[in-house]
Amino acid sequence: MTNKIITMTIIGAVLVLTIISPNLVFATSNTAHGPQTITQTFFVSAQSATLPSFGGSGLVNTGINLVPTGSYTVTVTGDAIWATGDGAGGCSAASDASGSGTGIGAPDDSCGYVGPSTAGSDFLAPNLTAFSLVGQGGSGTFFQLGTSSTITGQSGPLTLGFNDNFYGDNTKGYSVTVSYTCYPGNGFGDTNHIHCGPPGQN
């Protein structure tokens, strides 16, 4: 359809109306609002705790703002060492993001953790898996993560941490990759999508 310009004179003023091809409008709208996949990677130290008294460095703030209708894919590699030099013979113990692991170099097997097990009341996230990766949306309740997870139904800034009850002897940690699909927009009027700039950023 060819663009048309209609000119009308009303009481000495000129009113210009432009009729634009509907096909052109649709194509522009489709380009502006197409989805895009965002992928970000973070390092979560085994010393990532929430309270200074735990001897940790603090939760990792990802800068991702979770929305309840969103779906976020989380994949994790690496191991966290959560005990070093414990036991009569000295040993270290490590676990993956799901809380499964084993003792490392434990002559007396005093740290021969094979997990997973439930975290006690003195852990960062009680009743979740001990020595594993956990997440939090805003100031909400901690939720369980692992080597491969999907976050849904959560809201607020996403923070990540290692679920332990003492962090002073921890080393290493996890490489955490978070992926999600978002749509350009100002973030208003549509609760079905994760919005990401421009013109606004959720």
C-alpha positions as CSV (number, residue, x, y, z in Angstrom):
1,M,0.0,0.0,0.0
2,T,1.4,3.4,-1.0
3,N,1.6,6.1,1.7
4,K,-0.9,8.9,1.2
5,I,-0.9,12.5,2.3
6,I,-4.3,14.3,2.7
7,T,-4.2,18.0,3.2
8,M,-7.3,19.8,4.6
9,T,-7.7,23.6,5.2
10,I,-9.7,24.4,8.4
11,I,-10.2,28.1,9.3
12,G,-6.9,29.2,7.8
13,A,-4.8,26.4,9.4
14,V,-3.4,23.5,7.5
15,L,-4.0,20.1,8.9
16,V,-1.8,17.3,7.4
17,L,-2.9,13.7,7.8
18,T,-0.5,10.9,6.9
19,I,-1.8,7.4,6.3
20,I,1.0,4.9,6.6
21,S,0.9,1.4,5.3
22,P,-0.3,-1.1,7.9
23,N,2.3,-3.6,6.7
24,L,5.0,-1.0,7.5
25,V,3.7,-0.4,11.0
26,F,3.6,-4.1,11.7
27,A,7.1,-4.8,10.5
28,T,8.5,-1.9,12.6
29,S,6.6,-3.1,15.7
30,N,7.7,-6.7,15.3
31,T,11.4,-5.6,15.1
32,A,11.2,-3.4,18.1
33,H,9.5,-5.9,20.4
34,G,11.3,-9.1,19.4
35,P,12.7,-11.3,22.2
36,Q,16.3,-11.6,23.1
37,T,18.2,-14.1,25.2
38,I,20.4,-12.7,28.0
39,T,23.1,-14.9,29.4
40,Q,25.3,-13.8,32.4
41,T,28.0,-15.7,34.3
42,F,28.9,-15.1,38.0
43,F,31.5,-16.6,40.4
44,V,30.0,-17.6,43.7
45,S,32.7,-18.2,46.2
46,A,32.4,-20.9,48.9
47,Q,32.8,-18.0,51.3
48,S,29.6,-16.3,50.1
49,A,27.5,-15.9,53.3
50,T,24.9,-13.4,54.3
51,L,26.0,-12.5,57.9
52,P,29.5,-11.0,58.8
53,S,29.4,-13.3,61.9
54,F,29.6,-16.3,59.5
55,G,33.0,-15.2,58.4
56,G,31.9,-14.9,54.8
57,S,32.2,-12.3,52.0
58,G,28.5,-11.6,51.5
59,L,26.0,-12.9,49.0
60,V,26.6,-12.4,45.3
61,N,24.3,-9.7,43.8
62,T,23.7,-10.7,40.2
63,G,21.9,-7.5,39.2
64,I,19.1,-9.6,37.8
65,N,15.7,-8.5,38.9
66,L,13.4,-11.6,39.1
67,V,9.8,-11.3,38.1
68,P,7.2,-14.0,39.1
69,T,6.2,-14.8,35.5
70,G,9.7,-15.2,34.3
71,S,11.7,-18.3,33.8
72,Y,15.5,-18.3,34.4
73,T,17.8,-21.2,33.6
74,V,20.7,-21.8,35.9
75,T,23.7,-24.1,35.1
76,V,26.6,-24.5,37.5
77,T,30.1,-26.0,37.3
78,G,32.9,-26.3,39.8
79,D,33.3,-27.4,43.4
80,A,33.3,-25.6,46.8
81,I,35.7,-26.7,49.5
82,W,33.9,-26.3,52.8
83,A,36.3,-27.9,55.3
84,T,40.1,-27.7,55.4
85,G,42.3,-29.3,57.9
86,D,39.6,-30.7,60.1
87,G,39.8,-34.0,61.9
88,A,42.7,-35.7,63.7
89,G,44.5,-36.5,60.5
90,G,43.6,-33.3,58.7
91,C,41.4,-33.3,55.6
92,S,39.4,-31.2,53.1
93,A,35.9,-31.7,51.9
94,A,34.2,-30.5,48.7
95,S,30.8,-30.5,47.1
96,D,29.2,-29.5,43.8
97,A,26.3,-27.1,43.6
98,S,23.8,-29.8,44.4
99,G,25.6,-30.6,47.7
100,S,27.1,-33.9,46.5
101,G,30.8,-34.4,47.2
102,T,33.4,-36.4,48.9
103,G,36.3,-36.1,51.4
104,I,39.6,-35.0,49.9
105,G,42.8,-36.4,51.4
106,A,41.2,-37.5,54.6
107,P,43.5,-40.1,56.4
108,D,41.0,-40.7,59.1
109,D,37.9,-40.1,56.8
110,S,36.6,-37.6,59.4
111,C,35.6,-35.3,56.5
112,G,34.4,-38.0,54.1
113,Y,31.2,-36.2,53.2
114,V,29.3,-37.8,50.4
115,G,25.9,-36.0,50.8
116,P,23.6,-34.5,50.0
117,S,22.1,-33.9,53.5
118,T,19.7,-31.4,55.0
119,A,21.2,-28.2,56.5
120,G,20.8,-27.6,60.2
121,S,19.2,-24.6,61.9
122,D,22.6,-22.8,62.1
123,F,23.1,-22.8,58.3
124,L,22.5,-19.9,55.9
125,A,19.4,-21.7,54.5
126,P,18.1,-24.2,57.1
127,N,16.2,-27.2,55.8
128,L,17.7,-26.8,52.3
129,T,20.6,-28.9,51.1
130,A,23.8,-28.4,53.1
131,F,27.0,-27.3,51.3
132,S,25.1,-26.4,48.1
133,L,24.2,-23.3,46.0
134,V,21.1,-21.4,47.1
135,G,19.4,-18.3,45.8
136,Q,17.2,-15.5,47.1
137,G,14.8,-13.1,45.4
138,G,14.9,-9.7,47.3
139,S,14.4,-10.3,51.0
140,G,12.4,-13.5,50.3
141,T,13.0,-17.0,51.5
142,F,16.1,-18.8,50.2
143,F,15.4,-21.4,47.5
144,Q,17.4,-24.4,46.4
145,L,19.6,-24.4,43.3
146,G,21.9,-27.1,42.0
147,T,24.1,-28.0,39.0
148,S,21.0,-27.5,36.7
149,S,18.0,-25.5,37.9
150,T,15.1,-23.3,36.7
151,I,13.9,-20.3,38.8
152,T,10.2,-19.5,38.5
153,G,7.7,-17.7,40.7
154,Q,10.3,-15.5,42.4
155,S,10.6,-11.7,42.6
156,G,13.2,-9.1,43.5
157,P,17.0,-8.8,43.0
158,L,18.6,-12.3,42.6
159,T,21.4,-13.0,45.0
160,L,23.4,-16.3,45.3
161,G,25.3,-17.9,48.1
162,F,26.9,-21.1,49.5
163,N,24.8,-22.9,52.1
164,D,27.1,-23.4,55.1
165,N,27.3,-22.7,58.8
166,F,30.9,-21.5,58.9
167,Y,32.8,-19.9,56.0
168,G,36.2,-19.1,57.4
169,D,37.9,-22.3,56.2
170,N,36.2,-22.4,52.7
171,T,37.9,-22.0,49.3
172,K,37.0,-22.3,45.6
173,G,33.4,-22.0,44.5
174,Y,31.0,-22.2,41.5
175,S,30.7,-20.7,38.1
176,V,27.0,-19.9,37.7
177,T,25.4,-19.1,34.4
178,V,21.9,-17.6,34.3
179,S,20.0,-17.3,31.0
180,Y,16.5,-15.9,30.3
181,T,14.5,-14.4,27.5
182,C,13.3,-10.8,27.7
183,Y,11.5,-8.2,25.5
184,P,12.4,-4.6,24.9
185,G,9.9,-2.2,26.5
186,N,9.3,0.1,29.4
187,G,8.1,-2.7,31.7
188,F,4.6,-1.4,32.1
189,G,1.3,-3.0,31.1
190,D,2.6,-6.5,30.3
191,T,3.2,-9.0,33.2
192,N,3.7,-11.9,30.8
193,H,7.2,-10.9,29.7
194,I,10.6,-10.0,31.3
195,H,11.4,-6.5,30.0
196,C,14.8,-5.3,29.2
197,G,15.9,-2.0,27.7
198,P,15.8,0.1,25.7
199,P,13.8,2.2,26.3
200,G,13.2,0.9,29.9
201,Q,14.9,-1.8,31.8
202,N,13.3,-4.1,34.3
